[in-house]
């Protein structure tokens, strides 16, 4: 997922299998399954459980830690 720099708000669950870049902010109201990297210039907000289904890099100047993190291996990068 490549978008111009803009806010992205997802009402519901997120199942991300492709890299999300060029986002200003990302807000997800439901559960998130992150299988790819996420890069924002602002805050990433995950309001429910987040599962890292592969090695993932989250890039943001400020990223609140979500509740309910699970990762497949200790190699996942946050």
N, C-alpha and C positions, 0 to 999 in steps of 0.2 A: 504494500500500500504506500504510494507516494503521493503526497498532496502538497499544494502550495502552503506556505506558512500560515496556518489558521488554526482556530480552536476546533477540537473534535470532541463532541459529547455523545456517548453511546448510552441510551436508555435501555437497559437489559444486559444480557451477557455478551462477552467478547471472546471469540475463538480466533486468535491471530496466528496465521501460518506464514505470513510474508512480512518483511520488514516494514515498519511504519516510521517514516522520516519526514522532515520538513514540517512538523506540527508545532504550533505555538504551545498549546496545552492539550492534554488528554484527560477526559473524565469518563469513568465507567461506573454505572450504577449497580450492575449485577456482578456475577462471578466472571473472572478473567482466566483464560487458558492462553498463556503466552508461549508460543513456539518460535518466536522470532524477536529480533531486537526492536526496541522502541526508542526513538530520539525526539525530544522536544526542546524548545527554547525556553519553556516555562514549566509549570508544575504538572506532574502526572498524579492523578487522584484515582485510586482504586477503592471503591466503597464496599467491596465484598471480598470473598476468598480469591486468592490468586494462585494459580498452579503454573509452574515453569515446566513445560513439557519438553524442553531441550535447553542447551546452554544459551542463556539470554543475557544481553547487555542492555540495561536501562540507562539512557543518557538524558539528564535533565539537571538544570542548575539547583533545583530543589525538588525532591520527590518524597512525599510522606510515605512512610512504611505502611503497607496495607495489612489488614488483619488476615490471618489464615494462610500464610505462605507455605507452600509445599514445593519441593524441588526434587527432580529425579536423581541428581548426583550432587556431591559437594562442589563440583566444578562450576556450577551456575554462578555467573557474575552478577552482582547487584551494584 
